[in-house]
Amino acid sequence: MIESTHRPSQVIIDLSAIEYNVKQELSRLNKEQSLFAVVKANAYGHGAVEVAKVCEKAGATGFCVSNLDEALELRQAGLNLPILVLSYVSPNYIDVAISQTISLTAPSLEWLKEAENYLTQTALTNPLSIHLKIDTGMGRIGLRDETDIALAKELIVLSTRLKLDGMFTHFSCADTKDTSYFELQQQRFTRAMDIFSDIEIPYIHTSNSATALWHDAWCSNVIRLGDALYGLNPSGKTLELPYELKSALSLTTELIHVKQVSAGEKIGYGATYTTEKDEWIGTLPIGYADGLIRKFQGYHVIIDGQYAEIVGRVCMDQCMIRLSKRYAVGTPVTIFGKNGELENTLDDAAEFIGTINYEIICGLTDRLPRYYLNERINN
Ligand SMILES: *Cc1c(COP(=O)(O)O)cnc(C)c1O
């Protein structure tokens, strides 16, 4: 899908908010701890290259992405800091990773064997940098079994081609009030670390945003900061933030059509909304193909510092709102973000449709152009 720039719907990203959030977190870390910015999924919809640049300026010392292509995008943009791919990469692409100095996650003993095998069969001279993933209870990727972990250690120690740069795990419940599952995962990671106690590993990391915010980045000399980087609360509304974050993203558009509709008329597909009296109805050039999904029917946008309800079903490219009076075509409308005294936070929006802030920002599609405020930070 191409970016639609001849249309007023746009994602606006305030780079100074991201800079602020990185610096806030850095100020809480000790001297031995550093910060890798998690910029996977196009930096949670914010634009990977722009975000990576501002994070580097603010003091991040590396990046995490989810797949090899995301890592290559950063390298092609001239970013030279360490990059770790957090998810599985086929050993068939190890040559690409080595040539671009990208670190890969070792997600299983099988993978390590395949990687070693691949490396012995090629003439590559540089070693492959790996971070060993321990599955302590997330149940996604990583080594679970202590016997496997011990065998992985043996394989890595004997290998001249695999360079163990990191060991890490991922917590599934760092953002909940009940910490018992978090503690179980801590115990398992401690046991895995004991197996490696006689080996120097440069990076030990356990901390996503939630672990960094609410568990003092337990056992980490580098943290993997994602959601908080963008100014969002990884727990949604469950836990209070320990310090202020600034939300970086807004979604805005403009009225493209305004009309008065008499009482008892229907609006939208399925005729699900009926006007109660003579009503002013505005049309917005944004719909579910942009990520404003149909569940947002009944939610409110903000126009002229006042709420306006989304009435009728959200269409693919447009949706309708009920206005308090006649507004001119071209009047700005805020979908997420501040307008006058009001703000539609991503957590309010997420709560309305029954999801988390992450899913909303990642769901904003490529059709929406991204515009940057305070771009001077990157220039
Ligand atoms: C996405 C991801 C993160 C970042 O998580 P946030 O909650 O956004 O901070 C960290 N580590 C891993 C392994 C991830 O997949």
PDBQT file of the ligand as one rigid body, heavy atoms in Angstrom, charges set to zero:
ROOT
HETATM    1  C1  LIG A 401       8.886  -6.591  21.769  1.00  0.00    +0.000 C 
HETATM    2  C2  LIG A 401       9.875  -7.082  22.710  1.00  0.00    +0.000 A 
HETATM    3  C3  LIG A 401      10.423  -6.225  23.681  1.00  0.00    +0.000 A 
HETATM    4  C4  LIG A 401       9.902  -4.829  23.928  1.00  0.00    +0.000 C 
HETATM    5  O1  LIG A 401       8.748  -4.924  24.697  1.00  0.00    +0.000 OA
HETATM    6  P1  LIG A 401       8.024  -3.598  25.270  1.00  0.00    +0.000 P 
HETATM    7  O2  LIG A 401       6.953  -4.145  26.138  1.00  0.00    +0.000 OA
HETATM    8  O3  LIG A 401       7.457  -2.884  24.093  1.00  0.00    +0.000 OA
HETATM    9  O4  LIG A 401       9.039  -2.816  25.977  1.00  0.00    +0.000 OA
HETATM   10  C5  LIG A 401      11.459  -6.704  24.461  1.00  0.00    +0.000 A 
HETATM   11  N1  LIG A 401      11.918  -7.969  24.310  1.00  0.00    +0.000 NA
HETATM   12  C6  LIG A 401      11.391  -8.824  23.418  1.00  0.00    +0.000 A 
HETATM   13  C7  LIG A 401      11.951 -10.207  23.320  1.00  0.00    +0.000 C 
HETATM   14  C8  LIG A 401      10.348  -8.425  22.602  1.00  0.00    +0.000 A 
HETATM   15  O5  LIG A 401       9.835  -9.275  21.722  1.00  0.00    +0.000 OA
ENDROOT
TORSDOF 0
